[in-house]
Amino acid sequence: MKKIIIHEDAEKELWYATDYYEDKVVGLGLDFENEIQKALISIQENPKRYIETEYRVRKYLLQKFPYFVYYIEFEEYIWIVAFAHTSRKPFYWEKRIY
């Protein structure tokens, strides 16, 4: 399996969302983290499975939370571009792929 590399800003988004959910309900942040882990494993096991958008970017929709995981598959690794809410600031992350 290919190694996963997470963009620095995507990692910040992940921890921000985790903290947000944990502040809402104790344990919900952990549930969010677990969903992200499932997503990363699934992406790593079969990166071509998910919808390809523009610029070779693919997206995985979390099952229990309104978030996409945007990523690009390269020959030797998978680059996570963003953990983005489905309805907030669409395509803000695109500047990361240039």
C-alpha positions, 0 to 999 in steps of 0.5 A, spaced: 500 500 500 502 507 498 504 511 504 499 517 505 501 524 506 497 529 509 498 537 507 499 541 513 493 545 512 489 539 512 492 536 518 490 543 521 483 542 519 482 535 521 484 537 528 479 543 528 473 539 526 475 534 531 475 539 537 469 542 534 465 536 535 468 534 541 466 541 544 459 539 542 458 532 545 463 529 549 466 523 545 463 526 538 470 528 536 473 521 537 467 518 533 469 523 527 477 521 528 475 514 527 471 516 521 477 519 518 481 513 520 476 508 516 476 513 510 484 513 510 484 506 510 479 505 505 483 510 500 489 507 501 486 500 500 483 502 493 485 509 491 481 509 484 475 507 487 472 514 489 470 519 484 475 523 480 474 531 480 478 536 476 486 536 476 486 528 478 483 530 485 478 524 488 474 525 494 471 520 499 465 522 503 464 520 510 459 516 512 457 519 519 459 527 518 458 532 512 466 532 510 469 530 504 477 527 504 480 530 498 486 527 495 491 525 489 494 519 488 501 519 485 506 513 483 509 512 490 504 516 495 497 518 496 497 526 498 491 528 502 489 535 500 483 537 505 478 535 510 473 539 507 466 540 510 461 539 504 457 545 505 462 551 507 467 554 503 467 550 497 473 549 493 477 553 498 483 548 498 484 548 490 490 553 491 493 547 495 494 543 488 498 548 484 
